[in-house]
Amino acid sequence: MLIYEPKATTIEKLKFVICDICKKKYDNDKDFFETQEFFHIQETGGYGSVFGDGKEINVDICQHCMNKILIDNQVEI
């Protein structure tokens, strides 16, 4: 989940990123390199999808959780 800091202009500044798996909140000012390594996945379920036809899927995953997912499932990159 991306949380933006309100600005007086039309440009939004990213303030926090929350991992949808571990729920850890990263401050973009303090944890800049961590927030840059997030996986942001946006997809739309197609016909016959387990998620539902036309269902919007948005996931933000930190690099640590993604690493655990890949290692636990023995995915080779």
N, C-alpha and C positions, 0 to 999 in steps of 0.2 A: 504494500500500500504506500503510495507516495503522498506526503503531506507538504503542501507549499506554504511559505510564509506570505501573508498578505502584503501587497505593495501598493503604493499610490499610483503607480503607472500600470500599463497593461502587461508588463513583463513580470512573470512570476519567478520567484527564486525558490529552488528546492531547499526545504528546511530539514525534513526527516524522511527516512525510508524505513518501513517496517517489513520484516521478513514474514511472509504468509505461512511459513512452516514453524519456525521457532518463536515468532512474535517479538524478536529483539528489535529495539528501535535504535536506528543509527542517525546521529546528528550529522548532516552534510558538512557543516563547518568544522567539526572536530574529527569526524571519521570519513573524511573526503575519499581516501583511497578504498575504504570498505564499500562506500556507496557506489563507487565507480565499477566495482566488481559484481554488482547485483545482476541477476538474470531476470529480465523483464519479458514475460511471455504473454503475447496477445494473439488469440486465435478465435475463430468462429467455427462452432460445430457444424459439420456437414450432414448431409442426408445419411441416416443410419448411425450417427455418432452416439457414443455412450453418454455424451454430455447433453445431447439434444440438438435437433436440427435448428440452426440459426442462433444457438446459445452463445453469448459472448463469454470468453474465458480470459481473465486477466490475472496473472500471477507474478509476484515479485519474490524472488528467492535469493537469500544471501549466499555468498560463495562457500561458506562452511556447510550449510545445509545441502547445497547442490553437490558438494564433494562427498558428503555422507550418502546421499541418494545414489550417486554413481558408484561408489565403492561397495555399498551394501548390495547393489544389484549387479556388481561385477561388470560394469559397462566399460568397454575399452574406447578410448578417445584417439 
